[in-house]
Amino acid sequence: QVQLVESGGGLVQAGGSLRLSCAASGSTFSANRIGWYRQAPGKQRELVAFASSGGFTNYADAVKGRFTISRDNAKKTVYLQMNSLKPEDTAVYYCHYRNLRTTAEYWGQGTQVTVSL
């Protein structure tokens, strides 16, 4: 089992910044992928960004150039730096962990990000 604890959400004006954190604990595995998804009201959950243990990162087109994902493997923590936020970034953001060997996956409880005009 892997537990994910998110923090850093909140309310910010358009153009502002937030940093989300996700700390993993439990039976983490060296070959993994950890990242962020988001779900806005009435919409499907979508990938925002992820970072693999091998150093590969991937971003949704909607956030490229504005969001940056990073990992601190010693702390088993992943960060999502979100700059130039837009109202359409408003959503619940979920941390996601995938064991690349077994494909087991885990979700955090979600953190609300609200961007006002």
C-alpha positions in Angstrom: 0.0 0.0 0.0 1.0 3.5 -0.8 -0.4 6.5 1.0 -0.4 10.0 -0.6 -0.9 13.2 1.3 -1.5 16.4 -0.7 -1.2 20.0 0.4 -0.9 23.4 -1.1 -4.3 24.0 -2.7 -6.3 27.2 -2.2 -7.8 30.3 -3.7 -5.7 32.5 -5.9 -6.4 35.3 -8.4 -5.8 34.8 -12.1 -2.2 35.2 -13.0 -1.1 34.1 -9.6 0.9 31.0 -8.5 0.4 28.0 -6.2 2.6 25.0 -5.4 1.1 21.7 -4.6 3.0 19.0 -2.7 2.3 15.3 -2.5 4.2 13.1 0.0 4.2 9.4 -0.5 4.7 6.8 2.2 4.3 3.1 2.6 5.4 0.4 0.2 6.8 2.7 -2.5 8.9 1.1 -5.2 11.9 2.4 -7.0 10.4 2.2 -10.5 7.4 4.5 -10.3 5.5 7.3 -11.8 4.0 10.0 -9.7 2.0 13.0 -10.9 -1.2 15.0 -10.8 -4.6 14.8 -12.3 -7.4 17.2 -12.0 -11.2 17.2 -12.2 -13.4 20.2 -12.7 -17.1 20.1 -11.9 -19.0 18.2 -14.6 -15.8 17.1 -16.4 -13.8 14.0 -16.5 -10.6 13.6 -14.5 -7.6 14.5 -16.7 -3.9 14.2 -16.5 -2.0 17.4 -15.6 1.6 16.2 -15.4 3.7 13.3 -14.2 7.3 12.5 -13.5 8.8 9.0 -13.6 11.6 7.7 -11.5 13.7 7.5 -14.6 13.5 11.3 -15.0 10.9 11.5 -17.7 8.2 14.2 -17.4 5.0 14.8 -19.3 2.6 17.6 -19.3 -0.9 18.2 -20.6 -0.9 20.7 -23.5 -3.1 23.1 -21.4 -0.4 23.6 -18.8 2.8 23.4 -20.8 5.0 26.4 -20.1 3.0 27.3 -16.9 3.3 24.3 -14.7 6.4 22.5 -13.6 6.6 19.1 -11.9 9.5 18.0 -9.8 10.5 15.2 -7.5 12.5 15.0 -4.3 13.2 11.2 -4.2 14.8 11.4 -0.7 11.7 12.9 0.7 9.4 10.8 -1.5 7.6 14.0 -2.5 6.5 15.5 -5.8 5.7 19.1 -6.3 3.6 20.9 -8.9 4.6 24.6 -9.3 1.7 26.3 -11.0 2.3 29.8 -12.5 0.1 32.1 -14.6 -3.0 30.4 -13.3 -6.2 30.8 -15.2 -9.8 30.4 -14.1 -10.0 27.2 -16.2 -7.4 25.7 -14.0 -10.0 25.6 -11.2 -10.4 21.9 -10.2 -9.8 19.3 -7.5 -6.2 18.2 -8.0 -5.3 14.6 -7.2 -1.9 13.1 -6.6 -1.4 9.8 -8.4 1.2 7.1 -7.9 1.8 4.1 -10.2 4.2 1.2 -9.5 5.7 0.6 -12.9 6.5 -3.1 -12.2 3.1 -4.2 -10.9 1.0 -1.3 -12.4 -0.7 -0.9 -9.0 -1.9 2.6 -8.6 -3.0 4.9 -5.8 -4.7 8.2 -5.4 -4.6 11.0 -2.9 -7.6 12.5 -1.4 -7.5 15.6 -3.6 -6.9 19.3 -3.0 -9.1 22.2 -4.2 -7.5 24.8 -6.5 -9.7 27.8 -7.2 -8.6 30.6 -9.6 -10.7 33.7 -9.5 -10.9 36.5 -12.1 
